[in-house]
Amino acid sequence: MVFKPALRLLAISAVAFGLAACQEEHGLIEQNGKSIRPLRQDMIELMAEKGMRKEDPILVRIFKQDSVLEVWKRDKTGRYALLKDYKICAWGGTIGPKIRQGDKQSPEGFYTVTPSRMNPNSQYYLSYDVGFPNAFDRAYGRTGDAIMVHGACSSAGCFAMTDAQVEEIYALAREAFAGGQPSFQVQSFPFRMTAQNMARNRNNPNMPFWRNLKEGYDHFEVTKVEPKVDVCEKRYVFNAQPKDPAMSTFNAVGACPVYEVPSHIATLVAAKSKADEAERSTVIAALDEKERKATQEELDRRLEESKPKREGGSLMASIFRSGQGEASPATTGSAGAARTPIAVPIPRAAPGRIPSQPAQPVEVAKADQGVGSWFGFASKSDSETTGTAKAGSVATAAAAPASTAVVMPAAPPRPAVAPAPAPVPVGSKPAAVVAPAPAPVAAVAAPKPERSIWQRLNPFGG
C-alpha cells in the first residue's frame, strides 16, 4: 500500500516523458494543467455504485454507426462492466475499415493504447492515439497514422468528442495507467455486432471482415473479460493458446500455429454464434420478403403511371370526335340530296283516246309529315290524302305537258319516254289510237327536307 502513490507518480511521469518526446517531435511545447485534473466527484460516486475503483483497468468500445464511445471498467468481480457511454461528435467516412492515408476514414479493429500514445498538449484539447495501423492493418498494406480520440468536436478520420468528454476519458485512462494497467484495448466496430445488424448489412463487401470482428465481439460479450488478440494468416484470432510453447509467436501474414481456445470460452462463443446465425437467417428471410414486396409495389406503380390517363371529359370528347368523323360522309350526302331536287317527268298518254284503264297512281311521300300526323291531327287526314292522290292520278294521265317533280335522293335516272304514234297516211281516215299504258312508277319516299326553326321548336305542327 505504501508504494501505490509512488507507483502512480512514476506512471504519470512515464506518460509525461513519453509525451514530451512526442511533443518535441511535433513541435508541441505548450504545457497545461488540464491533463492532470482530478476526476469529478460525480464520476467517483458512479464508480463506487458499480463496485469500481478509479485505478481499475478500463476498456473502450466504439460503435461508428451509433456514434457511441463506451468506457468499460473492471469491477470487484474481476469482469468488465459498462461505466459510461459518450456521444461521439464526429467520426470520419462511413462504416468500413480505414485503407490508406488521407481517405479520412475512421479505422475498425482491435487496437492497443499505451501511455506513450497519450497527448496532453494536443491541438484538439486532449487526445490519445488509438494505434492505427496495427499488425492486421499492416498485413493488408493499410497506411495512415495519428488516428486520435480527441476534443474540439471536429474530425477528418479521427473520433472527435467534446472537450469535457475527452477530458473525462483522458482522466480515466490516466488513473488506470497509474493503477498499473500497462495498456488498454480499443475495440472499434462499424455497428453493434448483433444478428439483426449483420443481416441488414449482409450485402456489404466488408462482411467477411466484419464476421472476423464479430468473433472478438462475441468473446467479450460472453466473458466480459478483455480478449487476448493475435493476428495470423491475415485474420484476427482471439484467446488463442498455442499447443507448442515454442510456437507462441503469431505471424500476421504467416500460417497460424496449432492453437486452442479455453474450452469454457469456446463453448460459450459457439453457442452464441449458433443462436445469432439462426436469428440472422430468420431476419434475412423477413428482409428479403419485405424487399420483394416493395419491388413488386414499385413495378405496379410504374406500370399504372405508364397507362394513359382516362379522364371523363377527355374520354367523352374522344368518343364524340370519333362518332362525328364517322357520320360526316352520310350527313353530307343527305344534305346534298335534300338541297338538289331531281325532276323526274311522269309519262303522259299520247294524243288520242284515253285508255280504259287509268294509270297507276303515283304516291309521293309527304316531306312535311311531322309529329302531328302521328297523332291524327295534321292539316289533312290519311284518307283525304289518299283520295286526293287517286284523283290526281287520273288527272295526271290526261294532263297537258306539265310534269310532276319527284325528289330523288340518288343520281337522276333517265326520263321515261312514251312510244311515238305510228304515222298516218294522208287522206286516210285515222284509226283510233290506243296509247299503251305507261309502266308503273314505284312510290319513292323522299328524304325529309330541312325544317324551319319554328318547326324545330314546335314539333306538334301548326
C-alpha positions in Angstrom: 0.0 0.0 0.0 2.9 2.3 0.8 4.2 2.1 -2.7 0.9 2.8 -4.6 1.2 6.6 -4.5 4.8 6.4 -5.6 3.8 3.9 -8.4 1.1 6.2 -9.6 3.6 9.1 -9.6 6.0 7.0 -11.6 3.4 6.1 -14.2 2.3 9.7 -14.6 6.0 10.7 -15.0 6.5 7.9 -17.7 3.5 9.2 -19.6 4.7 12.7 -19.4 8.2 11.7 -20.6 6.9 9.7 -23.5 4.5 12.5 -24.5 7.2 15.1 -24.1 9.3 13.3 -26.8 6.2 13.2 -29.0 5.5 16.8 -28.3 9.0 17.8 -29.2 8.8 15.8 -32.4 5.6 17.6 -33.4 6.8 20.9 -32.0 4.2 20.9 -29.2 5.9 22.8 -26.3 2.9 24.3 -24.5 2.2 22.8 -21.1 -1.1 22.9 -19.3 -2.9 21.5 -16.3 -6.0 20.0 -18.0 -4.3 16.7 -18.5 -3.8 16.2 -14.7 -7.1 17.5 -13.4 -8.6 15.0 -11.0 -11.8 13.1 -11.8 -15.0 14.9 -10.8 -16.8 13.9 -7.7 -19.9 12.6 -9.6 -17.6 10.1 -11.5 -16.1 8.9 -8.3 -19.6 8.3 -6.9 -20.7 6.5 -10.1 -17.7 4.1 -9.9 -18.4 3.4 -6.2 -22.0 2.5 -7.1 -20.8 0.0 -9.7 -18.2 -1.6 -7.4 -15.2 0.0 -9.2 -12.2 2.0 -8.1 -10.6 4.7 -10.1 -7.4 2.7 -10.6 -9.1 -0.4 -12.0 -8.4 -1.2 -15.7 -10.5 0.2 -18.5 -11.5 -0.9 -21.9 -13.0 1.2 -24.7 -15.6 0.1 -27.3 -16.6 2.3 -30.3 -19.7 1.8 -32.5 -19.4 4.0 -35.5 -23.0 3.7 -36.8 -24.4 4.6 -33.4 -21.7 7.3 -32.8 -21.1 6.0 -29.3 -17.9 5.5 -27.3 -18.2 3.2 -24.3 -15.8 3.1 -21.3 -15.9 -0.2 -19.5 -14.1 -0.7 -16.2 -13.2 -3.9 -14.3 -15.3 -4.2 -11.2 -14.8 -6.2 -7.9 -15.9 -9.4 -9.6 -12.9 -9.3 -11.9 -15.1 -8.7 -15.0 -15.7 -5.6 -17.0 -18.9 -3.6 -16.7 -20.1 -0.6 -18.6 -19.1 2.5 -16.7 -20.4 5.3 -19.1 -21.0 5.9 -22.7 -20.4 9.1 -24.6 -21.9 10.5 -27.8 -19.2 11.0 -30.5 -19.4 14.4 -32.1 -18.0 13.2 -35.4 -16.1 10.3 -37.0 -14.6 10.1 -40.5 -16.0 8.5 -43.6 -18.6 5.6 -43.5 -18.8 2.2 -41.9 -15.9 0.1 -43.1 -12.1 -0.1 -42.3 -9.5 2.6 -43.0 -7.5 1.7 -46.0 -5.0 4.4 -46.8 -3.5 7.7 -45.6 -5.8 10.6 -46.5 -9.0 8.6 -47.1 -10.5 10.4 -44.0 -11.9 7.1 -42.8 -12.0 6.1 -39.1 -10.5 2.7 -38.5 -12.2 -0.6 -37.4 -10.5 -3.3 -35.5 -8.7 -4.1 -32.2 -6.1 -1.6 -31.1 -3.9 -1.0 -28.1 -3.3 2.3 -26.3 -0.2 2.7 -24.2 0.9 5.7 -22.0 3.2 6.9 -24.8 0.2 7.4 -27.0 -1.5 9.9 -24.7 -1.1 13.5 -25.8 -1.8 16.2 -23.1 -0.9 19.1 -25.4 -3.0 18.2 -28.4 -4.1 21.0 -30.6 -7.6 19.4 -30.2 -7.6 20.0 -26.4 -6.6 16.5 -25.3 -6.1 13.3 -27.2 -4.8 9.7 -27.4 -3.6 7.8 -30.4 -5.6 4.5 -31.0 -2.6 2.8 -32.5 -3.5 2.5 -36.2 -2.2 0.7 -38.2 -1.9 -2.5 -36.1 -0.5 -5.8 -37.2 -3.7 -6.7 -39.1 -3.8 -3.4 -41.0 -0.1 -3.7 -41.9 -0.7 -7.2 -43.2 -3.1 -5.7 -45.8 -0.8 -2.8 -46.6 -3.0 -0.2 -45.0 -1.4 3.2 -44.4 -2.0 6.2 -42.1 -1.2 7.4 -38.7 -2.2 9.8 -35.9 -5.7 8.4 -35.7 -6.9 10.0 -32.4 -9.7 10.2 -30.0 -9.6 14.0 -29.3 -11.6 17.1 -28.4 -12.7 20.1 -30.4 -15.7 18.2 -31.8 -14.4 18.0 -35.4 -12.9 15.1 -37.3 -11.1 14.2 -40.5 -10.8 10.4 -39.9 -10.5 10.6 -36.1 -13.1 10.2 -33.3 -14.0 13.6 -32.1 -15.5 14.3 -28.7 -16.4 17.5 -26.8 -13.6 18.9 -24.7 -15.4 18.0 -21.5 -15.9 14.4 -22.7 -12.3 13.9 -23.8 -11.0 15.4 -20.5 -13.0 12.8 -18.5 -12.0 9.9 -20.8 -8.4 11.1 -20.6 -8.5 11.2 -16.8 -10.0 7.6 -16.6 -7.1 6.3 -18.7 -4.6 8.2 -16.7 -5.8 6.7 -13.4 -5.9 3.2 -14.9 -2.3 3.6 -16.0 -1.4 4.9 -12.6 -3.1 1.8 -11.1 -0.8 -0.5 -13.0 -2.6 -1.2 -16.3 0.1 -1.2 -19.0 -2.2 -0.6 -21.9 -6.0 -0.5 -22.6 -7.8 -2.1 -25.5 -9.9 -0.1 -28.0 -12.4 -2.2 -29.9 -13.7 -0.2 -32.9 -16.8 -1.7 -34.7 -18.9 -0.5 -37.6 -22.1 -1.2 -35.5 -23.2 -3.4 -32.7 -22.5 -6.9 -34.0 -26.0 -8.2 -33.4 -27.8 -10.8 -35.6 -30.1 -8.0 -36.9 -27.3 -5.7 -37.9 -25.3 -8.5 -39.5 -28.5 -9.4 -41.5 -29.2 -5.8 -42.6 -25.6 -5.4 -43.9 -25.3 -8.8 -45.4 -24.6 -7.4 -48.9 -21.8 -5.1 -47.8 -18.5 -6.1 -49.3 -16.9 -5.7 -45.9 -19.0 -8.5 -44.4 -16.1 -11.2 -44.4 -14.0 -8.7 -42.4 -16.9 -7.9 -40.1 -17.5 -11.6 -39.4 -14.0 -11.8 -38.2 -14.5 -8.7 -35.9 -17.7 -10.4 -34.6 -15.7 -13.3 -33.2 -13.8 -10.9 -30.9 -17.1 -9.1 -30.1 -18.6 -12.4 -29.0 -15.6 -13.4 -26.9 -16.0 -10.2 -24.9 -19.8 -10.4 -24.8 -19.8 -13.9 -23.2 -16.9 -13.5 -20.9 -16.8 -9.7 -20.1 -13.1 -10.2 -20.0 -10.6 -8.4 -22.3 -9.9 -10.9 -25.1 -6.3 -11.8 -26.0 -5.9 -10.7 -29.6 -3.4 -12.0 -32.1 -3.1 -11.9 -35.9 -2.1 -14.8 -38.2 -3.0 -15.7 -41.8 -4.2 -12.1 -42.1 -7.0 -12.6 -39.7 -7.7 -11.9 -36.0 -7.7 -14.8 -33.6 -9.0 -14.5 -30.0 -7.9 -16.2 -26.8 -5.7 -18.5 -28.9 -3.2 -20.6 -26.9 -0.6 -22.4 -29.0 -0.2 -26.1 -28.1 3.5 -25.9 -28.7 5.1 -23.4 -26.3 8.0 -22.9 -28.8 5.4 -21.6 -31.4 4.0 -18.9 -29.2 4.5 -16.2 -31.7 1.8 -15.3 -34.2 2.9 -14.1 -37.6 0.3 -11.7 -39.2 0.9 -12.9 -42.7 2.2 -16.4 -41.9 0.3 -19.6 -41.0 -1.4 -19.8 -37.7 0.3 -22.2 -35.2 -1.7 -25.0 -33.8 -3.7 -23.5 -31.0 -6.8 -24.0 -28.9 -9.2 -21.8 -27.1 -10.1 -22.5 -23.5 -13.0 -24.9 -23.6 -15.4 -22.8 -21.4 -14.9 -19.8 -23.7 -15.1 -21.8 -26.9 -18.4 -23.4 -25.7 -20.0 -20.1 -24.8 -18.8 -18.5 -28.1 -20.0 -21.4 -30.2 -23.5 -21.3 -28.5 -23.8 -17.6 -29.1 -22.6 -17.8 -32.6 -25.2 -20.6 -33.4 -28.1 -18.7 -31.9 -27.0 -15.5 -33.7 -26.8 -17.3 -37.0 -30.3 -18.8 -36.6 -31.7 -15.4 -35.8 -29.8 -13.8 -38.7 -31.3 -16.3 -41.2 -34.8 -15.5 -39.9 -34.2 -11.8 -40.2 -32.7 -12.2 -43.7 -35.8 -14.1 -44.8 -38.1 -11.4 -43.5 -36.0 -8.7 -45.1 -35.9 -10.5 -48.4 -39.7 -10.8 -48.4 -40.1 -7.2 -47.5 -37.8 -6.1 -50.3 -39.6 -8.4 -52.7 -43.0 -6.8 -51.9 -41.5 -3.3 -52.1 -40.0 -4.1 -55.5 -43.4 -5.5 -56.8 -45.3 -2.5 -55.5 -42.8 -0.2 -57.2 -43.2 -2.1 -60.5 -47.0 -2.0 -60.2 -46.9 1.7 -59.5 -44.7 2.4 -62.6 -47.0 0.2 -64.7 -50.0 2.2 -63.5 -48.3 5.5 -64.2 -47.4 4.4 -67.7 -51.0 3.8 -68.7 -52.8 6.8 -70.5 -54.9 8.9 -68.1 -58.6 8.4 -68.9 -60.4 11.4 -67.5 -64.1 11.7 -68.0 -64.1 14.8 -70.2 -61.3 13.7 -72.4 -62.9 10.3 -72.9 -66.2 11.8 -73.9 -64.5 14.3 -76.2 -62.6 11.5 -78.0 -65.8 9.5 -78.4 -67.7 12.5 -79.8 -64.9 13.2 -82.3 -64.8 9.6 -83.4 -68.6 9.5 -83.9 -68.6 12.8 -85.7 -65.9 11.7 -88.1 -67.7 8.5 -89.0 -71.1 10.2 -89.5 -69.8 13.1 -91.7 -70.0 11.5 -95.1 -73.5 10.3 -94.7 -74.7 13.6 -93.4 -73.1 15.5 -96.2 -74.7 13.2 -98.8 -78.2 13.6 -97.3 -77.9 17.3 -97.1 -76.9 17.4 -100.8 -79.8 15.3 -101.8 -82.2 17.4 -99.9 -80.9 20.7 -101.4 -80.8 19.4 -105.1 -84.3 18.2 -106.2 -84.2 15.9 -109.2 -87.1 16.3 -111.7 -88.5 13.0 -113.0 -91.2 13.6 -115.6 -94.3 11.4 -115.3 -95.1 9.6 -118.6 -98.1 11.0 -120.3 -100.5 9.4 -122.7 -100.2 10.1 -126.4 -102.9 12.1 -128.1 -106.0 10.1 -128.8 -108.4 8.1 -126.8 -108.0 8.0 -123.1 -107.2 4.4 -122.2 -109.9 2.5 -120.5 -107.6 1.6 -117.5 -106.3 4.5 -115.6 -102.7 4.8 -114.9 -101.4 3.5 -111.6 -101.3 6.2 -109.0 -98.0 7.7 -108.1 -97.8 8.2 -104.3 -95.4 10.8 -103.3 -94.3 10.6 -99.7 -95.1 13.7 -97.7 -91.9 15.5 -96.9 -93.6 17.7 -94.4 -95.1 14.8 -92.4 -94.4 15.7 -88.8 -95.2 14.6 -85.3 -98.8 15.9 -85.7 -99.7 13.3 -88.3 -98.7 10.6 -85.8 -101.5 11.6 -83.5 -104.1 12.2 -86.3 -104.4 16.0 -86.0 -102.4 17.1 -89.1 -103.9 19.5 -91.7 -105.3 16.6 -93.8 -106.3 13.1 -92.7 -104.7 10.0 -94.2 -108.0 9.2 -96.0 -108.1 12.6 -97.5 -104.6 12.4 -98.7 -105.1 9.0 -100.3 -108.3 10.2 -102.1 -106.5 13.2 -103.4 -103.7 11.1 -104.7 -106.1 8.8 -106.5 -108.0 11.6 -108.1 -104.8 13.3 -109.1 -103.5 10.2 -110.8 -106.4 10.2 -113.3 -105.9 13.8 -114.0 -102.3 13.4 -114.4 -102.8 10.8 -117.2 -104.8 13.2 -119.3 -102.9 16.3 -118.3 -101.1 18.7 -120.6 -97.4 18.7 -120.9 -97.0 19.6 -117.3 -94.9 17.2 -115.3 -94.7 16.4 -111.6 -91.4 16.7 -109.9 -90.4 13.9 -107.6 -87.5 14.4 -105.3 -85.0 11.6 -105.6 -82.0 11.1 -103.2 -79.8 9.4 -105.8 -78.4 10.3 -109.2 -81.1 11.3 -111.7 -82.4 8.3 -113.8 -83.1 8.6 -117.5 -86.6 10.1 -118.0 -89.3 7.6 -119.1 -90.2 8.2 -122.8 -93.6 7.2 -124.2 -93.5 5.4 -127.6 -94.3 7.8 -130.6 -97.5 7.1 -132.5 -97.3 5.4 -135.9 -97.5 7.8 -139.0 -100.9 8.0 -140.7 -101.2 8.2 -144.5 -102.5 11.4 -145.9 -106.2 11.2 -146.9 -107.0 8.1 -145.0 -109.2 8.1 -142.0 -107.3 7.9 -138.9 -107.9 4.9 -136.8 -108.4 5.1 -133.2 -105.0 5.1 -131.5 -104.7 3.4 -128.2 -101.8 4.6 -126.2 -100.1 1.9 -124.2 -100.3 2.2 -120.5 -97.1 3.6 -119.1 -95.0 1.4 -116.8 -96.0 1.8 -113.2 -93.7 4.0 -111.2 -92.9 2.7 -107.7 -93.6 5.0 -104.9 -90.4 6.7 -103.7 -90.1 8.0 -100.2 -88.3 11.4 -100.4 -86.0 12.4 -97.5 -87.2 14.9 -95.2 -86.2 18.5 -96.2 -84.6 20.8 -93.7 -87.1 22.1 -91.3 -87.6 25.7 -90.3 -86.7 27.0 -86.9 -90.4 27.1 -86.0 -90.9 23.5 -86.9 -87.9 22.5 -84.8 -89.2 24.4 -81.8 -92.8 23.2 -82.3 -92.7 19.5 -83.1 -96.5 19.3 -82.9 -97.0 21.3 -86.2 -99.2 24.4 -86.7 
